[in-house]
Amino acid sequence: MSSLLAIEASTEACSVALLHQGREIEDFRMLPRAHTQFLLPMVAEILANAGLSLAQIDAIGFAAGPGSFTGLRVCAGVVQGLAFSHDIPVVAVSTLQAMAQDHLSKHDLNEGDIILPSLDARMDELYWGEYQLEAGFAEAMSPDSLRTPESIAILSGSGRAVGIGSGWAYQSRFNLDREIDSIDLDVYPRASAVLQLAQRAFLAGQYTSAELAQPVYLRDSVAWQKS
């Protein structure tokens, strides 16, 4: 049975999750501007609590973005360092897909329902994702994108649609052409959902080496952003 570690630091939140012997545990904290200080100690603590060494980890999943430039950079750097040290395979997961996966795992959604995760990208833009529930997983209906609020116009699919994440603060400027069943702005990506998606990818052989563990920014000029 595989042991997987997952790390998430795309927003003000920061989390680490571990799968070992079929049991999942997670450390989730709100740590604005403190990812660099806490991320590695959180990894060390969760491994120690499980009685594991890093060498016993079969793969590391991480939220690759989109999200905060600083958070993504710190997360990718930590993952690369950990993976290089023991030649551990790496699985990159979309931050927005992790948000959608976490939401469907906690709410009563039906096959075909649509989850629309979004994060405030600042500069009057948002990160936007479109996902649909298929056999227990949030599957992408289109690529994640950087959008203006006015460009949001929903969308194909016959299931219910739910909106999650800070990007929905721009809703009054969306051009919606269907009813949204519910909206929750106070949603953050979590390592536990990254873990679910990374485990599926790892078992399917969809992983890479440490040097290819790169963030996905979606914006060319991002150095100004803060975690």
Salt bridges, closest charged atoms under 4 A:
GLU26 OE1 - ARG190 NH2 2.79
ASP27 OD2 - ARG29 NH2 2.79
GLU45 OE1 - ARG29 NH2 3.28
ASP102 OD1 - LYS106 NZ 3.19
ASP113 OD2 - ARG160 NH2 2.89
ASP124 OD1 - ARG173 NH1 2.78
GLU125 OE1 - ARG219 NH2 2.45
GLU139 OE2 - ARG200 NH1 2.64
GLU150 OE2 - ARG173 NE 2.74
ASP181 OD2 - ARG160 NH1 3.77
